[in-house]
Amino acid sequence: MHFALQYRLTHYVILLAAVAVIGLPRLGEASLWDMDEGLNAEAAREMHESGNWIVPKFNFQLRDAKPALLYWAQGAAYQFFGMNEFAARLPSVIAAALATLLTYELGRRMFSPVGGLLGGVALISSSSIAFAARFANPDALLLACTALTFFVFWHGYVPRRAGESPRRGWFIPVGIACGLATLAKGPVGVLLPALVIGVFLIWQRQLRLLFDRRALYGMLAFLLVAAPWYVLVSVVTRGEFATGFFITNNVRRFLEPMEYHRGPILYHPAILLSGLAPWSIFVGFTFWYAVKVVIQREKMSESGFTPLSLRPAYRLLVCWVVVYVLFFTIAATKLPNYTLPVFPAIALLTGRFLDSWQRREINPPRWLFASGLVLLILIGISTSLAMLVIGGDLRLPGLEVRQLAGLGKSWWIGLLPLVGGTAAAVAWLADRREWAISAVGVAAVGFLAAALADPLLRVDSHKPCRDLVAESGAFDRRHEIRLASFQFTQPSLVFYSQREVRQLLTDDDVAQFLHSPLPVYLFVPESAWNGLSARHPELLAKVRARKWDFYRKGNVLVVSNQ
């Protein structure tokens, strides 16, 4: 990558290539991950199959956990690519690509073309974003909608010429973007961007900008995008969806930890630090420099002063990070993906820092930069060791881990950050800063691309659902059959069998199910089936399939009365 190239088309090619390398290879080969991928892919399949695009259902029952935008996108992908894992995940790849390009455009508008480019590369090659791009859930869609919200806000807010007042042409596009975000994930799609913009305008002493008739037009635009579906689904379900979604899955989730998802006060900062890897090696520099810019009247550097016109950009990005992190720190329920929408802001701060550094506008202590490159090399070494230990090829005294046979063959992935960090160190010592940054970028993209394509497929061989359905004959569209599970709940079973899977709770339920005159298939852990057989020797059933499940560290069976 040559930083003298300032052309937008060249930058688009680089960014889309990074997205394609990380997001597309072997995208549809791994089976669905439970719980979320199984739930979302099946809800979209049932929408597509029934033709009812209003009411989301899973296992043919109302699903009130998520809005419909992801299901619509997956349904469209099913139409073109068939009912498979690739189609279920493709909307996330496309959304990640949009988020990357919007982050680039925002950085280009705020800082410089190279700052935007580095921000876009840092975004898509952060571990959390790369994983979200290959995962069938609404997070990548929310990420894209959030990036769109702040891009259209900034585009409509910044004066066209120096000395002019801030503009007010952003209300309607922001309303539309927030409406899409609300259809992707819910109220956080509008509440948090509104808080960020409000805090930013207060910091800028420009809160009066909100007192404008165009604010009403923005609210109307938001309602025209988001309200029709929410109203329709609430009417059709007689309020059941609205109660479950808004009260249980939003208000209660904020006020109390649901499904045992709780964490300490530093939960989200720790998640952000790990989720930014390998770019988290620069997070200390990034925030140190950003804070200095926003709190000082002028920032002296070797080449002069950082223009005061850049301070609003820094303030918006800092507000973006702080508001989201504080909100979800206060929230009782904590999950790693909640703070995903702040990654574009951190990526842009990182891109701006690296651009300023390679332009020699700033010169942080050499030992700090050297420590970052050492961390990158250590990421590579620790990745290789982790693969060997978890795969059972290397045993460390006193360390007991859940082993996954075959994972040790992916040890080579750790060589990518190791070689990249070494190359960056050589370039840095030779005072070739642009080449040092290039080496880190290439290493980050290659590392995430390899890590998400190879090891995850090796783990997939230890996931049971797809193979159990295929080997047992439970996917049989020609005959009327019944499916159920006992002490085994995996949503992807419903997707792969494309039938309702009943949840049996007692021994009597199992006995009654197996005595059905129709062909039946029961998914049950082998340990549970052995206990059932001992308690009820009269149960007669044939084991049709057996598969190891790494979640439970035991076999899962499919037994049938046939």
C-alpha positions as CSV (number, residue, x, y, z in Angstrom):
1,M,0.0,0.0,0.0
2,H,1.5,3.3,-1.1
3,F,0.3,6.2,0.9
4,A,0.9,8.7,-1.9
5,L,-2.1,7.2,-3.6
6,Q,-5.0,9.5,-2.6
7,Y,-7.6,8.2,-5.0
8,R,-11.0,7.1,-3.7
9,L,-11.3,4.2,-6.2
10,T,-8.0,2.7,-5.1
11,H,-9.0,2.9,-1.5
12,Y,-12.3,1.2,-2.3
13,V,-10.5,-1.6,-4.0
14,I,-8.2,-2.1,-1.0
15,L,-11.1,-2.0,1.5
16,L,-13.4,-4.3,-0.5
17,A,-10.5,-6.7,-1.0
18,A,-9.9,-6.8,2.7
19,V,-13.6,-7.5,3.3
20,A,-13.7,-10.2,0.7
21,V,-10.5,-11.9,2.0
22,I,-11.9,-11.9,5.6
23,G,-15.6,-12.5,5.0
24,L,-16.1,-14.7,2.0
25,P,-13.7,-17.7,2.0
26,R,-15.5,-20.9,3.0
27,L,-18.3,-18.8,4.4
28,G,-21.0,-21.5,4.0
29,E,-19.0,-24.6,4.8
30,A,-19.3,-24.5,8.6
31,S,-22.6,-25.5,10.1
32,L,-24.6,-23.0,12.0
33,W,-23.5,-21.9,15.5
34,D,-26.0,-22.3,18.3
35,M,-27.7,-20.5,19.7
36,D,-28.0,-17.2,17.7
37,E,-27.2,-18.4,14.2
38,G,-29.6,-21.3,14.5
39,L,-32.4,-19.0,15.8
40,N,-31.9,-16.3,13.1
41,A,-31.4,-18.6,10.1
42,E,-34.5,-20.6,11.0
43,A,-36.7,-17.6,11.7
44,A,-35.8,-16.2,8.3
45,R,-36.4,-19.6,6.7
46,E,-39.9,-19.8,8.2
47,M,-40.7,-16.3,7.0
48,H,-39.5,-17.2,3.5
49,E,-41.4,-20.5,3.4
50,S,-44.6,-19.1,4.8
51,G,-44.6,-15.8,2.9
52,N,-45.5,-14.0,6.1
53,W,-42.9,-11.2,6.2
54,I,-44.5,-9.5,9.2
55,V,-44.5,-12.0,12.1
56,P,-41.1,-13.6,12.9
57,K,-41.4,-17.2,14.2
58,F,-38.9,-19.8,15.4
59,N,-39.9,-23.5,15.6
60,F,-43.3,-22.2,14.3
61,Q,-43.8,-20.1,17.5
62,L,-43.6,-16.3,17.8
63,R,-40.0,-15.0,18.1
64,D,-40.0,-11.7,19.9
65,A,-36.3,-11.3,20.6
66,K,-35.3,-9.4,17.4
67,P,-36.8,-7.1,14.7
68,A,-37.2,-8.2,11.1
69,L,-34.5,-6.5,9.1
70,L,-32.1,-9.4,9.3
71,Y,-34.8,-11.9,8.5
72,W,-35.8,-9.9,5.4
73,A,-32.1,-9.8,4.2
74,Q,-31.6,-13.5,4.8
75,G,-34.9,-14.3,3.1
76,A,-33.7,-12.4,0.0
77,A,-30.4,-14.3,0.1
78,Y,-32.3,-17.6,0.4
79,Q,-34.2,-16.7,-2.8
80,F,-31.0,-16.3,-4.8
81,F,-28.6,-18.8,-3.1
82,G,-30.9,-21.4,-1.6
83,M,-31.6,-22.4,2.0
84,N,-28.1,-22.8,3.3
85,E,-25.4,-21.4,5.6
86,F,-23.9,-19.2,3.0
87,A,-27.1,-17.4,2.3
88,A,-27.8,-17.0,6.1
89,R,-24.5,-15.3,6.6
90,L,-24.2,-13.3,3.4
91,P,-26.2,-10.3,4.7
92,S,-23.6,-9.9,7.5
93,V,-20.7,-9.8,5.0
94,I,-22.5,-7.2,2.9
95,A,-23.3,-5.1,6.0
96,A,-19.7,-5.3,7.2
97,A,-18.6,-4.1,3.7
98,L,-21.0,-1.1,3.9
99,A,-19.8,-0.3,7.4
100,T,-16.2,-0.4,6.3
101,L,-16.8,1.9,3.3
102,L,-18.9,4.3,5.4
103,T,-16.2,4.4,8.1
104,Y,-13.7,5.2,5.3
105,E,-15.9,8.0,4.0
106,L,-16.4,9.4,7.4
107,G,-12.7,9.4,8.1
108,R,-12.0,10.9,4.7
109,R,-14.4,13.7,5.5
110,M,-13.2,14.2,9.0
111,F,-9.5,13.9,8.6
112,S,-7.8,12.8,5.3
113,P,-8.1,10.0,2.7
114,V,-5.3,8.0,4.2
115,G,-6.8,8.4,7.7
116,G,-10.1,7.1,6.4
117,L,-8.4,4.2,4.6
118,L,-6.5,3.2,7.7
119,G,-9.6,3.5,9.8
120,G,-11.5,1.2,7.4
121,V,-8.8,-1.4,7.3
122,A,-8.5,-1.3,11.1
123,L,-12.3,-1.8,11.4
124,I,-12.7,-4.8,9.2
125,S,-9.6,-6.5,10.5
126,S,-10.5,-6.1,14.2
127,S,-11.3,-9.6,15.5
128,S,-14.9,-8.7,16.7
129,I,-15.9,-7.1,13.5
130,A,-14.3,-9.8,11.4
131,F,-16.3,-12.4,13.3
132,A,-19.5,-10.4,13.1
133,A,-19.1,-10.2,9.3
134,R,-19.2,-14.0,9.2
135,F,-22.0,-14.6,11.7
136,A,-25.7,-14.7,11.0
137,N,-27.1,-12.2,13.5
138,P,-28.1,-8.5,13.4
139,D,-24.9,-7.0,14.8
140,A,-23.3,-6.3,11.4
141,L,-26.5,-4.7,10.2
142,L,-26.6,-2.5,13.3
143,L,-23.0,-1.6,12.7
144,A,-23.6,-0.5,9.2
145,C,-26.7,1.5,10.2
146,T,-24.8,3.2,13.0
147,A,-21.9,4.1,10.7
148,L,-24.5,5.5,8.2
149,T,-26.1,7.5,11.0
150,F,-22.9,9.3,12.0
151,F,-21.8,9.7,8.4
152,V,-24.9,11.5,7.3
153,F,-24.9,13.5,10.5
154,W,-21.4,14.7,9.9
155,H,-21.9,15.3,6.2
156,G,-24.9,17.5,7.0
157,Y,-23.4,19.2,10.0
158,V,-20.0,20.3,8.8
159,P,-19.8,23.7,7.1
160,R,-18.9,23.7,3.4
161,R,-16.4,26.5,3.8
162,A,-14.3,27.7,6.7
163,G,-15.9,30.3,8.9
164,E,-19.4,29.3,8.1
165,S,-21.9,28.2,10.8
166,P,-22.7,24.5,11.3
167,R,-25.4,23.3,8.9
168,R,-28.8,21.7,9.8
169,G,-29.4,19.5,6.8
170,W,-28.8,16.3,8.7
171,F,-32.2,15.7,10.4
172,I,-34.0,13.7,7.7
173,P,-31.1,11.5,6.7
174,V,-30.3,10.8,10.3
175,G,-33.9,9.9,10.9
176,I,-33.9,7.5,8.0
177,A,-30.6,5.9,9.2
178,C,-31.9,5.5,12.8
179,G,-35.1,4.0,11.5
180,L,-33.1,1.3,9.7
181,A,-31.0,0.7,12.8
182,T,-34.2,0.3,14.8
183,L,-35.4,-2.3,12.4
184,A,-32.1,-4.0,12.7
185,K,-31.8,-4.2,16.5
186,G,-34.4,-2.2,18.3
187,P,-34.6,1.1,20.3
188,V,-30.8,1.3,20.8
189,G,-30.6,2.1,17.1
190,V,-32.1,5.5,17.7
191,L,-31.6,6.1,21.5
192,L,-27.8,5.9,21.5
193,P,-27.1,7.9,18.4
194,A,-29.5,10.6,19.7
195,L,-27.6,10.7,23.0
196,V,-24.2,10.9,21.2
197,I,-25.4,13.8,19.0
198,G,-27.0,15.6,21.9
199,V,-23.8,15.3,24.1
200,F,-21.7,16.4,21.2
201,L,-23.8,19.5,20.5
202,I,-23.7,20.4,24.2
203,W,-19.9,20.0,24.2
204,Q,-19.8,22.2,21.1
205,R,-22.2,24.7,22.7
206,Q,-24.5,24.3,19.8
207,L,-27.5,22.6,21.4
208,R,-29.7,25.3,19.8
209,L,-29.3,23.4,16.5
210,L,-31.8,20.9,17.8
211,F,-34.5,23.6,18.1
212,D,-35.4,23.7,14.5
213,R,-38.5,22.7,12.6
214,R,-36.4,20.2,10.6
215,A,-36.0,18.2,13.7
216,L,-39.7,17.3,13.3
217,Y,-39.1,16.3,9.7
218,G,-36.3,14.0,11.0
219,M,-38.7,12.4,13.6
220,L,-41.2,11.9,10.8
221,A,-38.7,10.3,8.6
222,F,-37.7,7.9,11.4
223,L,-41.3,7.0,12.0
224,L,-42.0,6.4,8.3
225,V,-39.1,3.9,8.2
226,A,-39.4,2.1,11.5
227,A,-43.0,2.4,12.7
228,P,-45.0,0.6,10.0
229,W,-43.5,-2.8,10.7
230,Y,-43.6,-2.4,14.5
231,V,-47.2,-1.4,14.3
232,L,-48.2,-4.2,12.0
233,V,-46.5,-6.9,14.0
234,S,-48.0,-5.6,17.2
235,V,-51.5,-5.5,15.7
236,V,-51.3,-9.0,14.1
237,T,-50.0,-10.5,17.3
238,R,-52.4,-8.5,19.5
239,G,-49.6,-6.9,21.4
240,E,-47.7,-10.1,22.2
241,F,-44.7,-9.1,20.1
242,A,-44.6,-5.6,21.5
243,T,-44.7,-6.8,25.1
244,G,-42.1,-9.5,24.6
245,F,-39.7,-7.3,22.5
246,F,-39.9,-3.9,24.3
247,I,-40.6,-4.9,27.8
248,T,-38.8,-8.3,28.2
249,N,-36.0,-8.0,25.7
250,N,-35.2,-4.4,26.1
251,V,-36.4,-2.8,29.4
252,R,-35.9,-5.9,31.5
253,R,-32.6,-6.7,29.8
254,F,-31.3,-3.3,30.7
255,L,-32.6,-3.4,34.3
256,E,-31.6,-7.0,35.3
257,P,-29.1,-9.6,34.0
258,M,-31.0,-12.1,31.8
259,E,-29.8,-15.6,30.9
260,Y,-26.9,-15.2,33.5
261,H,-25.2,-12.6,31.2
262,R,-23.7,-10.3,33.9
263,G,-20.2,-8.9,34.3
264,P,-18.0,-6.5,36.3
265,I,-17.8,-2.8,35.7
266,L,-14.8,-3.1,33.4
267,Y,-16.5,-5.8,31.3
268,H,-17.0,-3.7,28.2
269,P,-13.6,-2.0,28.2
270,A,-12.0,-5.4,28.5
271,I,-14.1,-6.8,25.6
272,L,-13.3,-3.8,23.5
273,L,-9.6,-4.3,24.1
274,S,-9.7,-7.9,23.0
275,G,-12.2,-7.3,20.2
276,L,-9.9,-4.7,18.6
277,A,-7.0,-7.2,18.4
278,P,-4.6,-7.0,16.7
279,W,-5.2,-3.2,16.4
280,S,-5.5,-3.0,20.2
281,I,-1.7,-2.8,20.2
282,F,-2.2,0.9,19.3
283,V,-5.1,1.7,21.6
284,G,-3.0,3.4,24.2
285,F,-1.5,5.8,21.7
286,T,-4.9,6.4,20.0
287,F,-6.7,7.5,23.2
288,W,-3.7,9.4,24.5
289,Y,-3.5,11.5,21.4
290,A,-7.3,12.0,21.1
291,V,-7.6,13.2,24.7
292,K,-4.7,15.7,24.1
293,V,-6.4,17.1,21.1
294,V,-9.8,17.6,22.7
295,I,-8.6,19.1,26.0
296,Q,-5.9,21.4,24.7
297,R,-6.5,24.7,22.9
298,E,-3.8,23.9,20.4
299,K,-1.7,20.8,19.7
300,M,2.0,21.6,18.9
301,S,3.8,19.2,16.6
302,E,7.0,19.2,14.6
303,S,5.1,20.4,11.5
304,G,3.0,23.0,13.3
305,F,-0.4,23.1,15.0
306,T,-3.2,20.6,14.6
307,P,-5.9,22.7,13.1
308,L,-8.6,23.7,15.5
309,S,-11.1,22.6,12.8
310,L,-10.3,19.0,13.6
311,R,-11.4,19.3,17.2
312,P,-15.2,18.8,16.5
313,A,-14.3,15.5,14.7
314,Y,-12.4,14.2,17.7
315,R,-15.2,15.3,20.0
316,L,-17.8,13.4,18.1
317,L,-15.7,10.2,18.0
318,V,-15.0,10.5,21.7
319,C,-18.7,11.1,22.5
320,W,-19.5,8.1,20.3
321,V,-17.2,5.8,22.3
322,V,-18.0,7.2,25.8
323,V,-21.8,7.2,25.5
324,Y,-22.1,3.7,24.2
325,V,-19.6,2.2,26.7
326,L,-21.2,4.0,29.7
327,F,-24.7,3.0,28.6
328,F,-23.9,-0.7,28.3
329,T,-21.8,-0.6,31.5
330,I,-24.9,0.7,33.4
331,A,-27.0,-2.0,31.7
332,A,-27.4,-5.1,33.9
333,T,-27.2,-7.6,31.0
334,K,-23.8,-7.7,29.4
335,L,-22.8,-9.4,26.1
336,P,-19.7,-8.9,24.1
337,N,-21.5,-7.7,21.0
338,Y,-23.4,-4.9,22.6
339,T,-20.5,-2.3,22.1
340,L,-19.8,-3.4,18.5
341,P,-21.3,-0.1,17.1
342,V,-18.4,1.9,18.7
343,F,-15.7,0.1,16.7
344,P,-15.9,2.6,13.7
345,A,-15.2,5.5,16.1
346,I,-12.2,3.7,17.6
347,A,-11.0,2.5,14.2
348,L,-11.1,6.1,12.9
349,L,-9.2,7.4,16.0
350,T,-6.6,4.7,15.3
351,G,-6.4,5.5,11.6
352,R,-5.9,9.2,12.4
353,F,-3.2,8.5,14.9
354,L,-1.3,6.3,12.5
355,D,-1.7,8.7,9.6
356,S,-0.4,11.6,11.8
357,W,2.5,9.4,13.0
358,Q,3.5,8.3,9.5
359,R,3.3,12.0,8.4
360,R,5.7,12.8,11.3
361,E,3.2,15.2,12.8
362,I,3.5,13.5,16.1
363,N,6.3,11.5,17.7
364,P,5.3,9.4,20.7
365,P,8.1,7.8,22.7
366,R,9.9,5.1,20.7
367,W,9.6,2.5,23.4
368,L,5.8,2.8,23.3
369,F,5.7,2.0,19.6
370,A,8.2,-0.8,20.1
371,S,6.1,-2.3,22.8
372,G,3.1,-2.3,20.5
373,L,5.0,-4.3,17.8
374,V,6.3,-6.7,20.5
375,L,2.6,-7.3,21.5
376,L,1.8,-8.1,17.9
377,I,4.5,-10.7,17.8
378,L,3.3,-12.1,21.1
379,I,-0.2,-12.4,19.7
380,G,1.2,-14.6,17.0
381,I,3.2,-16.8,19.4
382,S,0.3,-17.2,21.8
383,T,-2.1,-18.0,19.0
384,S,0.2,-20.8,17.8
385,L,0.7,-22.2,21.3
386,A,-3.1,-22.0,22.0
387,M,-3.8,-24.0,18.8
388,L,-1.3,-26.7,19.8
389,V,-2.5,-26.9,23.4
390,I,-6.3,-27.0,22.6
391,G,-5.6,-29.5,19.8
392,G,-3.8,-31.8,22.2
393,D,-0.5,-31.6,20.4
394,L,1.2,-29.8,23.2
395,R,0.7,-30.4,26.9
396,L,1.6,-27.8,29.5
397,P,2.0,-29.0,33.1
398,G,-0.8,-28.0,35.4
399,L,-3.0,-26.7,32.5
400,E,-6.2,-28.5,31.8
401,V,-8.2,-27.3,28.7
402,R,-11.1,-28.7,26.7
403,Q,-9.3,-30.3,23.7
404,L,-10.5,-30.3,20.1
405,A,-8.7,-32.9,18.0
406,G,-7.2,-31.5,14.8
407,L,-7.0,-27.8,15.9
408,G,-3.3,-28.1,16.3
409,K,-2.9,-28.3,12.5
410,S,-3.8,-24.6,12.5
411,W,-0.8,-23.6,14.5
412,W,0.7,-21.8,11.4
413,I,-1.9,-19.0,11.7
414,G,0.2,-17.5,14.5
415,L,3.0,-17.0,12.0
416,L,1.1,-14.2,10.3
417,P,1.2,-11.6,13.1
418,L,4.6,-12.9,14.1
419,V,6.1,-12.2,10.6
420,G,4.0,-9.1,10.2
421,G,5.2,-7.7,13.5
422,T,8.8,-8.5,12.7
423,A,8.5,-6.9,9.3
424,A,6.9,-3.8,10.8
425,A,9.8,-3.6,13.4
426,V,12.4,-3.8,10.6
427,A,10.6,-1.0,8.6
428,W,10.3,1.1,11.7
429,L,13.9,0.8,12.6
430,A,14.7,1.8,9.0
431,D,12.5,4.9,9.6
432,R,10.0,3.7,6.9
433,R,6.9,4.4,8.9
434,E,4.5,3.9,6.0
435,W,5.9,0.4,5.4
436,A,5.6,-0.4,9.0
437,I,1.9,0.5,9.0
438,S,1.4,-1.5,5.8
439,A,3.0,-4.6,7.4
440,V,0.7,-4.4,10.4
441,G,-2.3,-4.0,8.1
442,V,-1.4,-6.9,5.9
443,A,-0.7,-9.1,8.9
444,A,-4.0,-8.1,10.5
445,V,-6.1,-8.9,7.4
446,G,-4.3,-12.2,6.8
447,F,-4.4,-13.3,10.4
448,L,-8.2,-12.7,10.7
449,A,-8.9,-14.3,7.3
450,A,-7.0,-17.4,8.2
451,A,-8.3,-17.6,11.8
452,L,-11.9,-17.4,10.7
453,A,-11.6,-19.9,7.8
454,D,-9.4,-22.7,9.0
455,P,-9.7,-23.3,12.8
456,L,-13.5,-22.7,12.8
457,L,-13.9,-25.5,10.2
458,R,-11.9,-27.8,12.4
459,V,-14.1,-27.0,15.3
460,D,-17.1,-27.6,13.1
461,S,-16.3,-31.3,12.9
462,H,-17.2,-31.5,16.7
463,K,-20.7,-29.9,16.2
464,P,-23.4,-32.5,15.9
465,C,-26.6,-31.0,14.5
466,R,-26.1,-31.0,10.8
467,D,-24.6,-34.4,10.6
468,L,-27.2,-35.9,13.0
469,V,-30.0,-34.8,10.8
470,A,-28.3,-35.9,7.6
471,E,-27.2,-39.3,8.9
472,S,-30.4,-40.3,10.7
473,G,-32.8,-39.5,7.9
474,A,-34.6,-36.9,10.0
475,F,-34.7,-34.6,6.9
476,D,-37.2,-36.4,4.9
477,R,-39.6,-34.2,3.0
478,R,-41.4,-37.2,1.3
479,H,-43.0,-38.7,4.4
480,E,-44.8,-37.4,7.5
481,I,-42.5,-37.8,10.4
482,R,-42.2,-36.2,13.9
483,L,-39.1,-34.9,15.6
484,A,-38.4,-34.1,19.3
485,S,-35.5,-33.6,21.6
486,F,-34.9,-34.5,25.3
487,Q,-32.3,-32.7,27.4
488,F,-30.8,-31.3,24.2
489,T,-31.7,-27.9,22.8
490,Q,-30.0,-26.6,19.7
491,P,-31.9,-24.2,17.4
492,S,-30.0,-25.4,14.3
493,L,-31.8,-28.7,14.6
494,V,-35.0,-27.0,13.4
495,F,-33.2,-25.3,10.5
496,Y,-31.5,-28.5,9.3
497,S,-34.6,-30.7,9.6
498,Q,-37.0,-27.9,8.4
499,R,-39.6,-29.3,10.8
500,E,-40.9,-28.5,14.2
501,V,-38.8,-30.1,16.9
502,R,-40.8,-30.6,20.1
503,Q,-39.1,-30.2,23.5
504,L,-39.8,-33.2,25.7
505,L,-39.5,-32.7,29.4
506,T,-40.3,-36.0,31.2
507,D,-39.7,-39.7,30.8
508,D,-43.4,-40.1,30.1
509,D,-43.2,-37.6,27.3
510,V,-40.4,-39.6,25.7
511,A,-42.3,-42.9,26.1
512,Q,-45.5,-41.5,24.6
513,F,-43.5,-40.0,21.7
514,L,-41.6,-43.2,20.8
515,H,-44.9,-45.1,20.8
516,S,-46.4,-42.9,18.1
517,P,-47.8,-44.7,15.1
518,L,-45.8,-42.3,12.9
519,P,-42.1,-42.4,12.3
520,V,-40.4,-40.4,15.0
521,Y,-36.8,-39.3,15.7
522,L,-35.6,-38.3,19.1
523,F,-32.4,-36.2,19.6
524,V,-30.9,-37.0,23.0
525,P,-27.5,-37.0,24.8
526,E,-26.2,-40.6,25.0
527,S,-25.9,-40.3,28.8
528,A,-29.5,-39.2,29.1
529,W,-30.6,-42.1,26.8
530,N,-28.7,-44.6,28.9
531,G,-30.5,-43.4,32.0
532,L,-33.9,-43.5,30.2
533,S,-33.2,-47.1,29.0
534,A,-32.3,-48.2,32.5
535,R,-35.4,-46.6,34.1
536,H,-37.7,-47.8,31.3
537,P,-36.5,-51.1,29.8
538,E,-39.7,-51.4,27.8
539,L,-38.6,-48.5,25.5
540,L,-37.7,-50.0,22.2
541,A,-35.9,-47.7,19.8
542,K,-33.1,-47.9,17.2
543,V,-30.1,-45.7,17.3
544,R,-30.0,-44.1,13.8
545,A,-27.0,-41.7,14.3
546,R,-24.4,-40.8,16.9
547,K,-22.2,-37.7,16.9
548,W,-19.7,-36.2,19.4
549,D,-20.7,-32.8,20.8
550,F,-17.9,-30.6,22.1
551,Y,-20.4,-28.3,23.9
552,R,-21.4,-31.2,26.2
553,K,-18.2,-33.3,25.9
554,G,-20.3,-36.4,25.0
555,N,-22.1,-38.1,22.2
556,V,-25.6,-37.1,21.0
557,L,-27.9,-39.8,19.6
558,V,-30.8,-39.9,17.2
559,V,-33.1,-42.7,18.2
560,S,-36.2,-43.8,16.2
561,N,-39.1,-46.1,16.5
562,Q,-38.4,-47.3,12.9
